[in-house]
Amino acid sequence: MILEGGRPRLALGSPGGPTIVTVVLQVLLRILDDRLDPQAAVNAPRLFAGRYPRVTWEQGLPPETLVGLTALGHQPAEQPTTIGSVQLLMIDPDSGEWSGAADPRRDGTVITVD
């Protein structure tokens, strides 16, 4: 959960055991640093480097990223895989409007209740 001025701003999580922290951080950085909207941040491809030098990655990751990792001594997996499944809730601090994002990697959707 992310707070801004002591008030809830963003909550997100993912199943995945050892990949949870990495997946959540990648989505969070895409929202905060890259300024992607929540759904685009959740949809973006991910990578996971849990046991050096092995790296798992998802379809859509730029090829130059894999080349750069290899140059640094990492060994990307030969085939892409699915990493995590983020569900996210964001509250706009100005309007108070709630929005959500559901990961297309698994069944799920965003619903609102009035």
C-alpha positions in Angstrom: 0.0 0.0 0.0 1.3 3.4 -0.9 0.2 6.4 1.2 0.4 10.1 0.1 0.0 12.6 2.9 -1.0 9.9 5.2 -3.9 8.9 2.9 -4.2 5.7 0.8 -3.2 6.4 -2.8 -2.4 2.9 -4.3 -2.7 -0.7 -3.3 -1.3 -3.6 -5.4 -0.2 -7.1 -5.1 0.5 -10.3 -6.9 0.7 -14.1 -6.3 4.0 -15.8 -7.2 6.1 -16.7 -4.3 9.6 -15.4 -4.9 8.5 -13.2 -7.8 6.0 -11.1 -5.8 8.4 -8.3 -4.7 10.0 -7.9 -8.2 6.6 -7.9 -10.0 5.0 -5.4 -7.7 8.1 -3.1 -7.8 8.2 -3.2 -11.6 4.5 -2.2 -11.9 5.0 0.5 -9.2 8.0 2.0 -11.0 6.1 2.1 -14.3 3.4 4.1 -12.6 5.6 6.4 -10.5 8.7 6.9 -12.8 7.3 6.1 -16.3 3.9 7.8 -15.6 2.0 4.9 -17.2 -1.6 4.5 -16.4 -2.4 1.6 -14.1 -3.6 -0.8 -16.7 -0.6 -0.1 -19.0 1.8 -0.6 -16.1 0.2 -3.9 -15.2 0.2 -5.1 -18.9 3.8 -4.3 -19.5 6.3 -7.2 -19.9 8.4 -8.2 -16.8 11.6 -10.0 -16.0 12.8 -11.8 -12.9 16.4 -12.5 -11.9 16.1 -14.6 -8.8 19.1 -16.8 -9.1 22.1 -15.3 -10.8 22.9 -15.7 -13.6 19.5 -17.0 -14.7 16.8 -14.5 -15.8 13.2 -15.3 -16.8 11.4 -12.9 -19.0 8.0 -12.2 -20.6 7.1 -11.9 -24.3 7.3 -8.3 -25.4 10.4 -7.4 -23.4 12.7 -5.4 -25.8 15.3 -7.6 -27.4 18.0 -5.1 -26.5 17.2 -5.6 -22.8 18.0 -9.3 -23.2 21.2 -8.5 -25.1 22.2 -6.0 -22.4 21.6 -8.6 -19.6 23.7 -11.2 -21.5 26.5 -8.6 -21.8 26.4 -8.2 -18.0 26.8 -12.0 -17.5 23.2 -13.0 -17.1 21.7 -16.0 -18.8 18.2 -15.2 -20.1 15.9 -18.2 -20.4 15.5 -19.4 -24.0 11.7 -18.9 -24.0 9.5 -16.3 -22.4 7.2 -17.2 -19.5 4.4 -15.6 -17.4 5.6 -13.8 -14.3 3.0 -12.8 -11.6 -0.5 -11.4 -11.9 -0.9 -7.9 -10.4 -4.2 -6.6 -9.2 -4.3 -2.9 -8.4 -6.4 -0.1 -7.0 -5.6 3.6 -7.3 -7.3 6.6 -5.7 -7.0 10.0 -7.3 -5.9 12.4 -4.6 -7.8 15.3 -6.1 -11.1 13.8 -7.1 -11.2 10.8 -4.8 -12.1 8.7 -7.8 -11.1 5.0 -7.6 -9.7 3.1 -10.6 -8.3 -0.4 -10.9 -6.3 -2.6 -13.1 -6.6 -6.4 -13.5 -3.7 -8.4 -14.9 -4.6 -10.1 -18.3 -2.1 -12.9 -17.4 -4.9 -14.6 -15.4 -8.7 -14.4 -15.3 -9.9 -11.3 -13.5 -11.5 -8.0 -14.1 -12.1 -4.6 -12.5 -15.6 -3.8 -11.2 -16.9 -0.8 -9.4 -19.7 -0.8 -6.8 -21.7 2.4 -6.2 
